[in-house]
Amino acid sequence: MIDKQQSQERKGDVVKCVGVVGLGHMGYAFAANLVEDGYEVLGYDRDPKRATTLTDARAIGQLADLATCDVVLTSLPDDDALVAVALGAAGLSGVLAPGAIHISMSTVSPGVSRRLADEHARHNQNYFAAPVLGNPDFARERKLFILAGGPPSPVAKVRPLLERLGQRLFVIREHAELANFVKLAANTLTATTLECMGEVLALLRKVGIDQHLTFDVLTNSLFDSRVHKAYGGKIVDGRFNPPRMAVPLAIKDLRSPWQKPSTQPCRCLPPASFMTVSSRWRPAAGTISTGRRSVCSPP
């Protein structure tokens, strides 16, 4: 680990070394694109094999090896994983140099984001949230929409880096957790749109109207958004496998806006579909129980 006192003065505003923590589908795409853009990239994952498959990036075995990074991106599945990586003496807040920037691109609760911002500030480090709208395919193709929330100075410093990772960067406000609120709101809108699309297609199919005709009418008239076309197309074509997101992660994303209401600005009810899926999810079996059967493929 480097001496933090020796690193208080960062050399200019140029980002040279970037660490990526969490090399799942999204994190791996981020790391590969950063390498392509000419950054020195250090990759870390709990599964060491993931890091070793990155071409032209340096695989590291512990978080302490990220101490020389100007910027560290984290792409992790939930609050607990992010907290485990970021906090404590062995976490990012304990190993990064003053002035370094931690960018959380994970879908996490606003409360955790606020907690991390406070802890990094205590160590004279910078933290901001940059959750994304899009899937791993979008990440690989640099088509993500990135939502940045945090202090203006660090956001401005890494703006060129983030703009290269997606097709558009939205700067929300100076508080990191507000970007997480926008991301979770977008997830809720996606989930309810998906539910409505499925119900409408099923209704019209049952009365004898061809699903492809229904899809053509809807998505080439008033309902032509990316979400309607992408998810509606999968429903019509029966493209349910391989699954793009595990049920527990989807439930986590929908549950987050309603957790710990005392820390949130308002209280509201989650979508009915979320309540149904949440109550019927059977983690051990990896399926959703309907009472008569388990749903793991379309009817």
Secondary structure, DSSP 4 states (H G I P E B T S, - for coil): ---GGGGSS-STT---EEEEE--SHHHHHHHHHHHHTT-EEEEE-SSHHHHHTSTTSEE-SSGGGGTT-SEEEE--SSHHHHHHHHSSTTSHHHHSPTT-EEEE-S---HHHHHHHHHHHHHTT-EEEE--EES-HHHHHTT-EEEEEBS-HHHHHHHHHHHHHHEEEEEE--SSHHHHHHHHHHHHHHHHHHHHHHHHHHHHHHHTT--HHHHHHHHHTTT--SHHHHHHHHHHHHT---S-SS-HHHHHHHHHGGGSSGGGSS---PPPHHHHHHHHHEETTTTEEE-SSSEESS--
